[in-house]
Structures are given as C-alpha cells and as structure tokens.
C-alpha cells in the first residue's frame, strides 16, 4: 500500500496498477504461445458404429515377425521385402482382411518397422496390431 509523501492527511487511496499490468502482460504472452498448440488438429480414424447384428467371420491373424537383423517372417516363413509386398497385396484384395500382428525384436532398427507400416498403409490395410512374445 502506498503512503502520501507530503500532505500528512493519511494514506493514499489510489490502487497501484503496475503489478496488475505486469501479471496481465505475462498471461497474455502465455496465452499467445499456447493458443496455436491447443487448436492443432490430430486426425484419428475412429471406428464407426454399425447396425449389423451378425459379426463378420473371424479370420486368422497374420503373424509378421521382424528379428534383430531386420529379416521378415510371414507366419513363420521367411520372406523378403518384395514377397512381403506381394502378400500384403493379396490380403488387401480380400473383403474380410485379417489382422497383421507385428512382433518386432527389441533391438531392431525402427526403420524396418516403419517401412513395414508404410507398405501396409500404401495397400490400404487398416487392421494392424503389435504383439510381444
């Protein structure tokens, strides 16, 4: 609280607004920095509800293993990258696509996993999961 300096008639009744302005400017800067982050959209493909009482026939999932050296195994059968793309093209044409369950070794380079995911996306495969044995 501020006091008067010369008249001697008591305390000054004016409010010191300098700290209030300082706080408001800091808040304004914080809101200006965080507003673009809050309005950033993230695209998420959520499952859509259906009124179909009969569930589709269950299809055995495909087990895709990536070992530490980056070698690929499609249902425990070794495949190269072109063979993997051929297998993905085959299941992409099916109406009831099986789920691809990817089991990547802990020490595998992420590039190998990213390449498999990019290939699956390029063929329009949407049922992809990760497993750990």
N, C-alpha and C positions, 0 to 999 in steps of 0.2 A: 504494500500500500504506500502511496506517495504522500509526502507531507509538504505543506506550503513552506516557502522559504523566507518570507519577509513580513507578511501581514500579521502573523500571530493570531489569527482568528480561528484556528483549528485545522483539522486535517482536510486535505483537498479531496473533493468528492468525485473527481473525474477518474474514469477507468483507463488504465494503461493498456492499449490495444496492441502494442508491439509484440508481446509473446503470442497473442492470439493470431496475428497475421503470420508470424513465423511458422506456427503449427499448421495453419491452413495452407501455406505455400508448400510445406513438406508433404502434406496429404495430397495436394493437387499433383505434385510430381510423381508420387507413388501411384496414384490412380491413372495418370497418363502412361506410365510404364507398364502397368498390369492390364489395362483395358484391351490392348491387341491380343494378349495371350488368352484372355477369357473368351474372346469372340472367335478364336481359331477353331474351325470345324474339323472333326475327325470322322472320316467315313467308316461306318461299321455296317456290315451286312447282317442284319438280324433275321432269324428265321420267321417266316410269315405263317400265321395260323391257317389251318385248313379245316374244312368241314368233312373230310374224308374219314369215316369211322373205321375203314379197313386199312391197317398199316401195310405199307409195301412189303413185298417178300424180302426177307433178310438175305443179304449176300455176304459170303465170307470175305473178311477184310484182306487186303493185300499187305503183306509184311515186307517193308523195304528197309534193309539194313545197310548202314554205312559204317564200315570199320575204320580203324585209326589211320589206315593208309589211303582212305578215300574210295576203296573198292565198294561196288554196289552189289547187293544181293536181293533179287526179286523172289520172294517166297523161298528163301534159302538156295536159290540158283544164281550163280554169278552172272552178271550182265555188265556190258559196257554202257557208255552214255547213249550211243545210238540205239542199242537194244532197249534201254530204259524209255527212250522217247517213243519207240515203236509200241512198247507195252502200254504206255500212257495213252497213245493214240487209239489203241484198241478199246481200252476201258472208257475212253471219253465218248465213244460212239454208242455205248450201252445206255439204255433208258434208266436202268436202276444201277447206278455206278457204285462199286464197292468203295469202302473207305481205305485210304492209303495210310497205314500206320508206320511212321518213320521211326526207326530206332538207330540213332546216331551215337557212335562211341564218344566218350567224354573228351578224348584228345583229338578228335577230327577237326580239321580246319573248317571254319564256318563257311568258307566259300563253297565247299562241297554241298553243304546243306542248302545254302542259298540258291545254288544252281538247280538243285532238285525242286525246290519250291517254285522257282521261276518257270521251270519246264512244266510243272503241274498247272500253274496258273495260265500258261500260254495255251494249254489244251483245254482249259475250262473246267478243270477238276476242282471241286469245292469241298469234298469230304476228305480232309487231311487231318491226321492226328499224330501226336508224338507219344512214343512208349519208351519204357526203360525196363530192361531185363536185368 
